[in-house]
Amino acid sequence: MITNETPEEREEFNRVERESKAKQESIRGTKHPTREQLIAELDVAQMLIRELGDRLAKLEKPWVGLTRDEQSFVYSNLHNATSREDSFWVDFANAIEKVLKEKNYG
């Protein structure tokens, strides 16, 4: 499973995969599948290949860190953090995570 995929992306992949399996099952029991059955299965296979290619491209995207300006942005967002130490570190981690997610995942 790809860890940075959204639930919607995962569900779409699962939907296409289920459709492919259903088409394969309908053809498997047929001694001579029709041209239409084979074309339908090929269409689903092509969708799966495109989906897997998109998922692979996401994995190959290089990680992008923070610039000095972005580090300053994170610091300025934390400047007003509460004095409780545990709250500060939670706010600190959330601020960094927010900027990195935006940079790396759009």
Backbone bond lengths (Angstrom), bond angles and torsions (degrees), N, CA, C in turn:
res aa  C-N    CA-C-N  psi(-1)  N-CA   C-N-CA  omega(-1)  CA-C   N-CA-C  phi
1 M - - - 1.443 - - 1.523 109.28 -
2 I 1.310 116.90 137.97 1.452 122.29 176.72 1.517 107.81 -81.97
3 T 1.324 116.35 127.79 1.457 119.26 -172.37 1.516 113.26 -78.46
4 N 1.321 119.01 -23.07 1.451 119.46 -177.13 1.529 113.27 -99.26
5 E 1.318 117.39 13.33 1.455 118.81 178.60 1.524 109.46 -86.33
6 T 1.315 114.90 151.48 1.460 119.49 179.58 1.523 109.41 -80.96
7 P 1.329 116.66 160.18 1.472 118.93 176.07 1.529 111.48 -58.65
8 E 1.324 117.16 -34.21 1.472 120.36 179.19 1.521 110.81 -65.84
9 E 1.349 116.89 -41.78 1.466 120.40 178.47 1.523 110.69 -63.79
10 R 1.320 116.17 -42.41 1.466 120.29 179.61 1.524 110.66 -64.08
11 E 1.326 116.75 -42.66 1.467 120.84 179.90 1.529 111.25 -64.83
12 E 1.340 117.06 -39.52 1.465 120.19 177.96 1.524 110.45 -63.51
13 F 1.316 117.03 -43.24 1.458 119.92 177.74 1.519 110.48 -62.20
14 N 1.329 116.92 -44.68 1.465 120.80 178.67 1.522 111.42 -61.26
15 R 1.340 116.98 -38.93 1.466 120.83 178.91 1.526 110.52 -61.87
16 V 1.335 116.94 -46.93 1.462 121.07 -179.39 1.526 110.00 -65.01
17 E 1.318 116.26 -39.92 1.462 120.08 178.81 1.527 111.51 -63.81
18 R 1.344 117.27 -42.13 1.477 120.61 177.43 1.527 110.68 -63.33
19 E 1.320 116.32 -40.51 1.470 120.40 179.38 1.527 110.20 -63.30
20 S 1.318 116.39 -41.19 1.457 120.66 178.97 1.526 110.98 -63.27
21 K 1.318 116.49 -45.32 1.463 120.03 -179.84 1.528 111.20 -63.03
22 A 1.320 117.38 -38.84 1.460 120.91 178.97 1.524 110.79 -64.25
23 K 1.323 116.31 -41.91 1.472 119.71 179.18 1.529 110.22 -66.51
24 Q 1.323 116.94 -40.19 1.462 120.10 178.83 1.524 110.76 -62.71
25 E 1.335 117.38 -42.20 1.467 121.40 179.18 1.525 110.93 -63.20
26 S 1.338 116.62 -39.23 1.469 118.62 -178.58 1.519 111.38 -68.66
27 I 1.322 116.86 -29.72 1.464 120.51 -179.82 1.528 111.03 -84.86
28 R 1.320 116.52 -34.80 1.469 121.46 -175.40 1.533 112.03 -55.60
29 G 1.307 117.92 -38.52 1.459 121.08 -178.43 1.520 112.93 -79.91
30 T 1.321 116.94 -5.85 1.461 121.71 -177.33 1.526 109.78 -96.59
31 K 1.335 115.26 126.90 1.463 119.13 -179.65 1.527 110.83 -64.96
32 H 1.324 115.53 -41.86 1.465 121.30 179.35 1.528 108.43 -129.35
33 P 1.348 117.61 91.90 1.464 118.89 -179.56 1.528 110.60 -61.88
34 T 1.301 114.56 148.32 1.468 119.15 179.21 1.519 109.78 -75.15
35 R 1.293 114.76 162.12 1.471 120.94 176.62 1.523 109.98 -58.42
36 E 1.325 116.69 -41.51 1.465 121.12 -179.31 1.530 111.55 -63.25
37 Q 1.343 116.76 -40.02 1.467 120.32 177.87 1.529 111.06 -63.29
38 L 1.323 115.27 -44.07 1.457 119.03 -179.74 1.535 111.62 -66.05
39 I 1.318 117.34 -40.06 1.464 121.20 177.93 1.522 110.35 -64.77
40 A 1.328 116.44 -40.99 1.470 119.90 178.92 1.526 110.24 -63.10
41 E 1.319 117.27 -42.42 1.462 119.91 178.73 1.528 110.74 -66.55
42 L 1.307 117.13 -38.64 1.466 120.75 177.64 1.530 110.94 -62.88
43 D 1.337 116.84 -40.31 1.470 120.60 177.42 1.522 111.13 -59.77
44 V 1.321 116.33 -44.13 1.465 120.41 179.85 1.529 109.50 -66.53
45 A 1.319 117.66 -41.37 1.460 120.63 179.16 1.531 110.80 -61.57
46 Q 1.325 116.59 -39.31 1.460 119.86 178.15 1.531 111.34 -65.42
47 M 1.340 117.32 -37.77 1.461 120.39 176.70 1.525 110.20 -63.47
48 L 1.330 117.08 -42.47 1.463 120.90 178.51 1.528 111.08 -62.84
49 I 1.307 116.79 -41.63 1.466 120.69 179.60 1.528 110.30 -63.22
50 R 1.340 117.14 -43.75 1.471 120.20 177.79 1.524 110.69 -61.93
51 E 1.336 116.25 -44.61 1.465 121.01 -179.54 1.527 110.68 -62.07
52 L 1.316 116.90 -44.81 1.463 120.22 178.86 1.526 111.06 -65.04
53 G 1.319 117.18 -36.76 1.468 121.01 176.74 1.518 111.32 -63.08
54 D 1.337 116.48 -42.44 1.472 120.63 177.62 1.522 110.47 -63.26
55 R 1.317 116.49 -42.69 1.467 120.19 -179.67 1.524 110.55 -65.68
56 L 1.323 117.53 -39.70 1.457 121.40 178.49 1.526 110.46 -64.99
57 A 1.324 116.96 -40.82 1.465 120.29 178.99 1.525 110.82 -60.47
58 K 1.334 117.39 -37.67 1.466 120.28 177.54 1.517 110.93 -63.60
59 L 1.325 116.87 -38.43 1.456 120.43 179.69 1.522 111.85 -68.26
60 E 1.318 117.38 -31.20 1.453 121.70 -176.36 1.528 112.86 -83.80
61 K 1.314 117.64 -8.35 1.459 120.86 -179.00 1.533 108.97 -65.86
62 P 1.345 117.64 126.81 1.466 118.73 -179.13 1.527 111.45 -70.58
63 W 1.324 114.94 145.25 1.456 120.74 178.44 1.526 108.87 -70.33
64 V 1.334 115.84 139.67 1.457 121.88 179.21 1.516 108.30 -117.09
65 G 1.330 117.15 124.39 1.458 122.08 -179.45 1.527 111.87 -86.31
66 L 1.312 115.58 -170.35 1.466 121.99 -178.08 1.523 111.48 -90.04
67 T 1.328 115.98 140.59 1.460 121.47 171.49 1.523 108.10 -82.84
68 R 1.325 116.92 171.40 1.469 120.73 176.75 1.529 110.62 -59.87
69 D 1.330 117.17 -40.60 1.473 120.29 178.90 1.520 111.11 -62.03
70 E 1.324 116.53 -41.02 1.458 119.77 179.61 1.525 111.32 -70.04
71 Q 1.317 116.69 -35.33 1.458 119.53 174.71 1.529 110.14 -62.50
72 S 1.330 116.21 -41.00 1.467 120.43 177.43 1.522 110.94 -64.01
73 F 1.334 116.38 -38.15 1.461 120.96 177.91 1.532 110.19 -61.58
74 V 1.323 116.32 -45.20 1.462 120.26 178.68 1.521 109.57 -61.27
75 Y 1.339 116.53 -45.66 1.462 120.22 -179.84 1.534 110.80 -60.36
76 S 1.325 116.72 -44.21 1.469 119.13 -178.44 1.526 111.28 -65.76
77 N 1.316 118.16 -32.35 1.465 121.05 176.56 1.520 111.28 -69.08
78 L 1.328 116.58 -26.26 1.462 120.95 -178.82 1.528 112.29 -90.52
79 H 1.300 116.90 -14.57 1.461 121.06 -175.38 1.529 112.05 -54.80
80 N 1.319 116.68 -32.37 1.457 121.32 -178.55 1.528 112.69 -98.00
81 A 1.333 116.99 13.75 1.471 120.06 179.77 1.526 109.85 -63.32
82 T 1.292 114.74 153.42 1.464 119.15 -178.99 1.515 110.71 -66.13
83 S 1.320 116.41 165.08 1.461 120.66 -176.66 1.524 112.59 -78.45
84 R 1.327 118.22 -15.53 1.466 119.58 178.15 1.517 109.54 -64.94
85 E 1.323 116.27 126.72 1.456 121.64 -173.76 1.526 112.92 -60.01
86 D 1.344 117.76 -45.41 1.466 119.49 -178.12 1.519 111.56 -65.20
87 S 1.321 117.38 -36.52 1.462 120.09 177.68 1.522 110.49 -65.94
88 F 1.319 116.83 -39.03 1.464 120.37 179.04 1.520 110.72 -58.30
89 W 1.329 117.63 -47.59 1.451 120.11 -176.42 1.523 112.23 -68.98
90 V 1.306 117.07 -33.62 1.473 119.93 175.29 1.523 109.10 -66.07
91 D 1.336 116.59 -46.20 1.469 120.38 177.87 1.527 110.74 -61.61
92 F 1.330 116.12 -40.82 1.463 121.64 179.45 1.523 110.90 -59.97
93 A 1.329 116.34 -50.35 1.465 121.00 -179.83 1.526 111.31 -63.25
94 N 1.313 117.69 -41.81 1.467 121.14 179.62 1.523 111.92 -64.12
95 A 1.326 116.97 -39.80 1.469 120.12 179.94 1.525 111.07 -65.21
96 I 1.322 116.43 -44.07 1.467 119.72 178.43 1.526 110.33 -64.63
97 E 1.311 116.61 -45.25 1.462 121.06 -179.63 1.529 111.20 -59.54
98 K 1.312 117.19 -40.95 1.469 121.70 -179.42 1.525 111.15 -60.35
99 V 1.336 116.69 -47.15 1.465 120.56 -178.57 1.519 110.64 -67.40
100 L 1.330 117.42 -43.29 1.467 120.07 -179.22 1.533 112.21 -65.85
101 K 1.320 117.51 -39.64 1.469 119.85 178.04 1.518 110.60 -62.02
102 E 1.328 116.56 -42.29 1.470 120.50 -179.86 1.527 110.09 -63.37
103 K 1.324 117.16 -42.38 1.463 120.53 -178.93 1.523 112.30 -68.72
104 N 1.312 116.61 -39.56 1.455 119.59 -171.29 1.525 114.85 -94.90
105 Y 1.304 117.60 -23.55 1.457 119.10 -177.03 1.515 113.59 -123.73
106 G 1.304 116.98 4.50 1.460 120.97 177.68 1.420 113.16 77.96
